[in-house]
Each structure stands twice: as structure tokens, then as C-alpha cells.
Amino acid sequence: MSESSFQDDVMRELGDDRLGEIAGLLGTDTEGARETVAHTVGAMTGGLQEKADADDDEVRQAVAEAAGAPGASGAPGAGEAPLQGVATLGGGLGGGLGGLLGGGMMAGVLAKVSKPVAQAVAKKTGIPAPTVQRVVEMLIPVVMAVFAKRAAAGKGPAAPAPGTGASGPQGGGLGDLLGQILGGGKK
């Protein structure tokens, strides 16, 4: 399959209804919302990649969980049925946190990068940071769904063992795994 970008997959998972909701929140049309989502997803995945490159243990565990370590954190199946319709988790503009509560470690990691992401996107786009933060909250469950689907579809190798790569700098490891799943491969 020709490489579909992570952002393209997020846009597909988001769907027209949610994109329209984001456009309304931003006070723009769907093309403006699409651009803001692209900036936001890029910043979110960049934040994850930075944490992975720093060999962040929390990111390692979150990637292992999302990549389908069976039953990790009680996540049912981590790759199949729970993803169906995930873009509507928490429904509505204020419901982003509802999606976070059931999202395991990856939701926590994404929540931690959300404020710096909102600040960066606000600076780049001129959109107020609190508005961007609400968009980020709407995108977290969608990003998690796409991440898990890509991991389950083999866009990256099997989930790393919990201690793998933590014993010093070496080729491969968490940054490369995350890069393969996100489609960037940045090392």
C-alpha cells in the first residue's frame, strides 16, 4: 500500500462531522479546520517522537500498550473492536476528557504533550491557545485510534519488551518503532 500519512489517517478517522465540529469551534470553514488539525497532529506526533527519542519510559509503556500487548492495562483487544467509532468518544466539545479516562497510558502521554502542542499551534496559526487546547482534546481519542490501528496493522514491529532499549543508546528502539507507526521514521 502506498504510505498513507498519519495525518491522512487521522483525517479519515475524524470524518466530516467531527471536522465540521472543529470548524465551528474555530470559526472557520472545513479547509481551515483541516489545516489546524494537520498542524495539531504534526505537533502531537512530534511531541511523542521527542519523548521517544529521549527514551522516555512512560512512552515506551504506552507504545507497548497501544501496539497491542494483549490485555495491557485491561484494554480489550487493543487493536480491533474498541476502535470502531472512537472518534465520537466523549462526544461534544467539552467531552475530550471522557475519552482520556478510558484511554490507558497513551492517553496520559498525549495529555501531557497537549499543552505545549496547543501553545505551539496557537503561536503558528494565531488561534487562541484555549481554543487549540479544545481541538487537541477532541483529537486525542482519534490520534489514539489511528495509532493503535497502525500498530495492529503492522506499520511497526511487534511491541517492544518493557526493558528493551533502556540499557543505553543503540540503533533501533523506541524512537524507530514510534517513527514506523507514525510514518516518520525520524531518529
Secondary structure, 3 states (H helix, E strand, C coil): CCCCCHHHHHHHHHHHHHHHHHHHHHCCCHHHHHHHHHHHHHHHHHHHHHHHHCCCHHHHHHHHHHCCCCCHHHCCCCCCHHHCCHHHCCCCHHHHHHHHHCCHHHHHHHHHHHHHHHHHHHHHHCCCHHHHHHHHHHHHHHHHHHHHHHHHCCCCCCCCCCCCCCCCCCCCCHHHHHHHHHCCCCC
